[in-house]
């Protein structure tokens, strides 16, 4: 622990409590900060700031600590201990959030979306080249087959000799059919890659608008504003979460936007709310809910003609794992927020979707 910095000065009580809990977990590993950072491929300075309370770590860093401590001691942490630290982490995020932290979150999401876009673009180029090559080969085979058929038509009496002279005709036909099947498959993959690239570009544009919203609010030192005069009537926000404390937290964070928040605790209640209102700018939808989870709820929303264009932002405690985010986008979501959420990130996303709603409203 010789490298460990002392607890920072001026910490909020919540950040101090979280840092002390993390230090206790780290003490149990009996290893230096530098060595542990190397083990987890992290920057030792950043990890040291997590332990000193100077920065609130992502929840994945905390779960890694629990995992490594369980491996070191030979027994897992109790659910009560994990839930206790989760509560400390949630409180530290809520009180210690800053525009800089929010911008880091959004910049990471922007980098992920940009990486998907670039990979999709490269994949599309490769598929396009492969598709063009197969089409050229098919055209070449068609020419060769036409030449053979012309020879057979002009010289029927030489058909047997031609057949023996060209024993590979059947093989050419099989190769052509195989190439046609491959062209169909590559064409489908190319369309999928182009669609993925288009969706990634849309997410990049959306995240850039969210970063600009935070940047403007930070420079002017005022809360994120609504996008139009109140006289026109601000659209509503639909929040769906089975945990009452999460709904209370969202209500408190979004109060500065001067918009009505309709809070419900299940997917079925969300569908009922959408039947009675048609002016929702965005739906904040929890993923893990009993009876009807977020994915199923989103599917019902997208099947309805009246609500299919309302943007859905998934709230997930499973982090930004590519598998979960890909499933969320496939279910119809346009964005996601990892729990515990950063207040600035949540406000920026809602403010931008409100702005888009008002831009499109007649």
C-alpha angles and dihedrals in degrees: 000000000000091000095050115113120227118256110284123252121248094026119158114248089249094052091046092051092050093047092051091050091050091049090053090052091047093048088060091061092062093212136115123261092242094050093047092047089052090049091055095036093242135137107265093213092054092046090050090054089053089056093046093052093243090120134022108235124224112264089248089067090055093048089050089055091052091048094049093045091051090051092048095049097037094235133080125246117261119257088240092057093048092048091048092054090043089057091049090049093049091050092047092051092049094050101031099046118126137177089256092056091047091050090051090054093048093043089054090051090047090052090051092050092046090051091053090048093051093046091048091049092051091045089050091052092050092047091047092053092047091048092050091048092052092047090052091050091050090050090050092050091048090054092049092048091048090052091052093047091049090052091050093050094048096045110032091162090062094051095109093048092047091049090053091043091053107037090157096070094101090046090052090052092050091047090050092051091047091051091049090054090049091050090053091050094047090047091055091048091049092053090049092049091049090050091049090050091050091050091047091051090051090051090049091053091047094049091048090055090050091051090049090051092054092044092052092047092048093050093048093042092225131115119271104280133223114259100237141025114287089236090077092054123252119245121246131252121225115210118190119188133135092215113083093205090057091053090049091050092051091048091053094046095048096043091097092062093069093227130130112254115208105201121194132170104218144034093250091054089049091055090050091050090052090054092057099042132045101179104078113139094193142356118225102203127188114220103208109058131138123254095005116027126204095267093054092045091051090051091055091048093050092048092059114086091212096054106026093099096052107109115243123209113193119219108207134177089197093082127228096311108159092231093056096041091048090052089049093052090046089054090057104268118143096197143004140213124204119226131271083047126213110240093222092051092049093048092046094051094047092045092052094048089048089052091050090049092052092046090056097042113103 
